[in-house]
Amino acid sequence: MAPEDDVIDPSLLAYFRRKRLKDPNLLDFLIGKTVEVALEKGVIQSKSLILDATHTKARYNQTSPQEVLRSRSKNVRKMIYSLDESMKKKIS
């Protein structure tokens, strides 16, 4: 993109990430390589970077399989109870 170009719609980047990238680490690699080249060429002169991690999953904050199962089973029970209140006695 040229600096005077309009900023792309954020949904296009999300679409590109979901539909076009087969390797989920490829985008991180491309961004890292871009920053590396920019540092080499003197485009970036600061040693600190600010980045948007909106779509980045944190490894230390992921839900365990047990937590996922508990949450989903709770939702299933709620749905069953909303359809038939007498099921509370049978399931609990």
Contacts in CASP RR format, 6 or more apart in sequence:
PFRMAT RR
TARGET T0000
AUTHOR 0000-0000-0000
METHOD contacts of the structure
MODEL  1
MAPEDDVIDPSLLAYFRRKRLKDPNLLDFLIGKTVEVALEKGVIQSKSLI
LDATHTKARYNQTSPQEVLRSRSKNVRKMIYSLDESMKKKIS
1 8 0 8 1.000
14 55 0 8 1.000
17 27 0 8 1.000
17 55 0 8 1.000
21 27 0 8 1.000
31 51 0 8 1.000
35 44 0 8 1.000
35 49 0 8 1.000
38 44 0 8 1.000
63 71 0 8 1.000
77 91 0 8 1.000
80 87 0 8 1.000
80 91 0 8 1.000
81 87 0 8 1.000
81 88 0 8 1.000
END
